[in-house]
């Protein structure tokens, strides 16, 4: 790396003795458009990755659960409809939904698609944010007003039966962890912009139906966007829940358990500079409306589409600057954004920030390798490929998952602190985790590199520690940069794919080293523009980590028709976990040998590309902590290569 010797030195102080605030890991949800994508092979592989680290995303937000059609990605593949819905005069008009029907004047239900979808989420320890959107075809008011039920009582009955079913299948305790959201962006419907009364009635009947089955379930909305029409419906929604005549009960007011909005960092048609200010100025406006209703001030508050820009189904073929989704710019924005939520939404506004969701799981929209779409992964060939590469943004999720449970205060006199660069220090018991970012909104990388000088004062933790320093930048944790250095091959060779995979995970910036904590400490390190560091101070520990469990694997054909083995296991939960060591034995050919000792294998997935057809292999895995103490071996699994 060519370091600018004239870069600015930034002094930042962290006072360990000052009162800490809770850090609730609110960036805990992701989403995609259509629930029917869930059980397709690429999306199931995506879930394997998303659940491969401890403290992974807890929630998944998707459309269409009550209008699931049961055909997977059929409409994406054969009709080129990105949202995966049946074609028609308008979206969701012509039916095709399989869950609800009417026969002889009675509602009939087929929960096959619903079960198929939610089984996958539960298997991966992820809860749904249930959007009760869209209206089943059989009760739509008309082709023009497909978003309004022709019978609100039937709408309520559908929701009652839905809740009864999911509680019966998954258990009441499980479903009480879910959230039930009335709609997705009602301000997109001109009829509701002109007169929101039927939208308010939709919520009243939904809330009444769900809580009549279980009053402990969490119901809310309205998930409006950051424009005047959205603010207007949002205000009308809160006013109605606070004081309006309830359409379902005839009483005044409607119960509201959480409040949701959609604020992003920019509009592709109006700006070429994604901006955290655009996002948080919009959030300020929404929060000011909430403050007009003191009874709602302490409710859980969501931004459940918190993305860099809108127009998610477009990539570099439509706007070349969408390439930021492939690069380290994207994770830099995410980490700066999380810091801003702490400082603005929590500290300045004192909101009960519960969920920040990235609608960034649209693997279905990736047209080709690094096509710049809204996904954490890119396929090695066209969709529906299951041979995936992690984009750098995935590593920001792993990095953020390592932050602690309490947030420490920070100080700096440097101009731009909190806007151009910043630090998010956390602690958890005797562990100190510090995220540092150097990020100015904009696309240009090669400006304003900085040296960060951290002063950690008044630590009351002492002893021998190990310092683990992770980095995401142009040269670390960056599959895209490796691909560029290889000449941007559209059809990479097996050896090139191996090189990309070698550096696709979250990487160390420097070797793990011993440090002694006792009182004050000073650290200094270089940060290029749009980079993020995570410093973990972990007590020296000679105790063996837990044995990796639930190891499973499968043979699959890779992009080049090469045989490969995909391994997945349950992630280790130790706070000082470092990485996994992978062992393999060719059956009948000697002892186990190490096939990966790469410290960036810190998520519980691995692809072995060095296998041959008509051979059988046995695998086992070890976990290592930051003190380089290894676990016992996992149970072995055998894989036959056909």
C-alpha positions, 0 to 999 in steps of 0.5 A: 500500500502506498501511504501518503506521508502527509495524511492528517493525524486525528486524535480521538479519546475513549474514556473507559471510566465514563458511563456507557450506553447500551448497544443493542445491535439494531442493525439486525435485519435484511430483506428481499422482495418476494417470499417465493424466492426463499426456497430456490437453490440460490436463496437457500445457499444465501441463507447458509451464508447469512447464518454462518456467524454468531450474532447474525441477522435475527430478522428477514423482511419479505413481501407476498406471504399471503399471496405466495404463488408457490412457483419459486423464481419462475416469473423471474426466469421466464417472464423477466419480472424482477419482483417475481410476481405473476404478470398482469395489468398491474402488479398483484392483479391477476392472482396466481396466489396459492394461499387463500381462495374462496369456494362456496362463499367460504375462505379456503387455505393452503399453507404449503407455500407458507410452511415451505418458506418459514421452515427455511427461516426457522431452520437458520435461526431467523425470524420473519418481519411479516408484511401482510401484503398483498391482498389475496386475489379472491378478496380484492375490491377490483382490478383498479383497487387491488390493494383494498379488500372488498370485505374487511371482515374477510381480511380479518378472518384471513389474518386470524387463520394465518396467526392460528396456523403459524402459532400451531406450527412454530409455537407461540413463543417463537411467533411472539418474537416476530413482527407483523407490519401492515403494508410496504410503502402505502404511499406508492398507491395514489388512491391512498395518497388521495384518501388514506381511509381504506389504508387506515381501515386495513390496519384496524382490521389487521390489528384487531384480528391478530390481537384477538388471537394473541395479544402479545404479538407485535403489530405496526407500520406504516413503512412509508417512504421519504417524500411528502406523500410518505410523510402525509400518510405517516402523520395520518396513520399516527393521528388515526392510531392516537385519536381516530375512530377505529373501523374494526371496533367502533372505539377511538384509537388503535393499538400500535406496537412499533413504528416503521419508515423507509429512509435511504441515502439517495435517489439514483435519478437525482444524485450521484453521491449517496449521502448519510445526510439524505437518510438522516435528514429524512429520519429527522423529519419522521421523528419530529412527527412522532414527537407530536404524539407523546404516547408513541415516543417510546414505541419500537422504531424501525427503518426497515429499508435502510439502504444506500440508494433506491432503485434496487433492481438496477445495476451497473448496466443502467448506472455505472456508479452503482459499482459502489455496491461491489466495492469497499465503499458499500461496507464503509457506508454501512459502518458509518451509518450504524455509528450515525444511528447511535449518535442521531436517532438514539443519542440526539432524539432518544428514540427506541431504535429497535430494527434497522433493516437492509433490503439487500438480499436481492441475489435474484437481480444479479445479472452477472459477476459483480453486476452491481446490484443490491446483494451481499453476494455475486454469482460466478455466472448468471442467475440461478447460479448457486456458486457465489462470491461474497461482496465486501459488504458481507464482511461489514455484517461479520465485523459489526456482529463482533461489537459489544453490548455497551457503547462508550463515549468518545471525544475529538476536537478534529474538524469532521469528527462523526461526519468524515471519520469516527469511532464506535467503541464498545465493551462486553465484560472484559472485552473491548471492541472498537470500530473505526471508520474513515468515510466521506460521502462520495465515490472517490477513494484516493483522497483524505487518507488519515492516521488515527491516534486512539487514546484509551483512558481509565481502563479498569481491565488489566492483564495479558490481552490479544489484539485482533485488528480487522480491516475492510478497504481496497486491499483487505476483505475485498473480493472485487479488488482481487477480481480487478487485479486479475483483469476482471475476467467474466469467466474466471478460471478455477485458479482465479476463483480460488484466488478470489475466495482466498480474500473474500472473507473478513481479513486481518490488517496485521498479525494478532499480537500480545498487548498488556492492558493496565490503565491508559493506552495509545494506538496509531494506525493508517486508514485510507478513504472509505476504510473500516477497522475493528480492534478487538482486545481479547483476554489471553485464554488457554481454554479450548473453544467448543467443538464445531457442531452440525457439520454437513456438506454436499457435492456440487458442480462449480461454475466451470463444471468443476467438482467441489464440496460445500461445507456448512456448520454451526458457528462458534459463539466464543467472544474470542473466536478467531477462525476455523481450520479445515481438515480433509482425508482422501478415503483410503489414502492416509491421515487427515491433512489441513486444507485451510489454515486461512484466518479469514475463514471466520464464518462457518462455511467453506468450499473445497475446490480441490477434489476429484470425481469418483473419489470419497473424502472425509472432513472435520473442522476445528475452531481456534481462539485469538490465543491460538488455542484450538478446539477438539475436532468436529465429528467427521462427515464423508462426501462422495464425489460423483 
